[in-house]
Amino acid sequence: MRTADLGLAFEGSDDKKIDLSNLDTSEVVNMAGMFSYCKDLEHLNISNFNTSKVRSMRDMFSFCLELKSLDVRNFNTSNVLDM
């Protein structure tokens, strides 16, 4: 099942590691606050995210205080209006 809205999807998660490398994000338009307030999150695998249709990434990683690294080099932000 595909969803166009992943805004706040993992907000406040207390997980230390999240692997979303197999998540189909090809139809997603909203990722605002997706990982906000994941204060314990250290490792996040979003390396295969398809962000070509995303329009909002506002506060996507806000308050991810323990995040060690983040690979977003494959993100396509050409349609993002709010980051």
Secondary structure as a PSIPRED ss2 file (coil, helix, strand):
# PSIPRED VFORMAT (PSIPRED V4.0)

   1 M C   1.000  0.000  0.000
   2 R C   1.000  0.000  0.000
   3 T C   1.000  0.000  0.000
   4 A C   1.000  0.000  0.000
   5 D E   0.000  0.000  1.000
   6 L C   1.000  0.000  0.000
   7 G C   1.000  0.000  0.000
   8 L C   1.000  0.000  0.000
   9 A C   1.000  0.000  0.000
  10 F C   1.000  0.000  0.000
  11 E C   1.000  0.000  0.000
  12 G C   1.000  0.000  0.000
  13 S C   1.000  0.000  0.000
  14 D C   1.000  0.000  0.000
  15 D C   1.000  0.000  0.000
  16 K C   1.000  0.000  0.000
  17 K E   0.000  0.000  1.000
  18 I E   0.000  0.000  1.000
  19 D E   0.000  0.000  1.000
  20 L C   1.000  0.000  0.000
  21 S C   1.000  0.000  0.000
  22 N C   1.000  0.000  0.000
  23 L C   1.000  0.000  0.000
  24 D C   1.000  0.000  0.000
  25 T C   1.000  0.000  0.000
  26 S C   1.000  0.000  0.000
  27 E C   1.000  0.000  0.000
  28 V C   1.000  0.000  0.000
  29 V C   1.000  0.000  0.000
  30 N E   0.000  0.000  1.000
  31 M C   1.000  0.000  0.000
  32 A C   1.000  0.000  0.000
  33 G C   1.000  0.000  0.000
  34 M C   1.000  0.000  0.000
  35 F C   1.000  0.000  0.000
  36 S C   1.000  0.000  0.000
  37 Y C   1.000  0.000  0.000
  38 C C   1.000  0.000  0.000
  39 K C   1.000  0.000  0.000
  40 D C   1.000  0.000  0.000
  41 L C   1.000  0.000  0.000
  42 E C   1.000  0.000  0.000
  43 H E   0.000  0.000  1.000
  44 L E   0.000  0.000  1.000
  45 N E   0.000  0.000  1.000
  46 I C   1.000  0.000  0.000
  47 S C   1.000  0.000  0.000
  48 N C   1.000  0.000  0.000
  49 F C   1.000  0.000  0.000
  50 N C   1.000  0.000  0.000
  51 T C   1.000  0.000  0.000
  52 S C   1.000  0.000  0.000
  53 K C   1.000  0.000  0.000
  54 V C   1.000  0.000  0.000
  55 R C   1.000  0.000  0.000
  56 S E   0.000  0.000  1.000
  57 M C   1.000  0.000  0.000
  58 R C   1.000  0.000  0.000
  59 D C   1.000  0.000  0.000
  60 M C   1.000  0.000  0.000
  61 F C   1.000  0.000  0.000
  62 S C   1.000  0.000  0.000
  63 F C   1.000  0.000  0.000
  64 C C   1.000  0.000  0.000
  65 L C   1.000  0.000  0.000
  66 E C   1.000  0.000  0.000
  67 L C   1.000  0.000  0.000
  68 K C   1.000  0.000  0.000
  69 S C   1.000  0.000  0.000
  70 L C   1.000  0.000  0.000
  71 D C   1.000  0.000  0.000
  72 V C   1.000  0.000  0.000
  73 R C   1.000  0.000  0.000
  74 N C   1.000  0.000  0.000
  75 F C   1.000  0.000  0.000
  76 N C   1.000  0.000  0.000
  77 T C   1.000  0.000  0.000
  78 S C   1.000  0.000  0.000
  79 N C   1.000  0.000  0.000
  80 V C   1.000  0.000  0.000
  81 L C   1.000  0.000  0.000
  82 D E   0.000  0.000  1.000
  83 M C   1.000  0.000  0.000
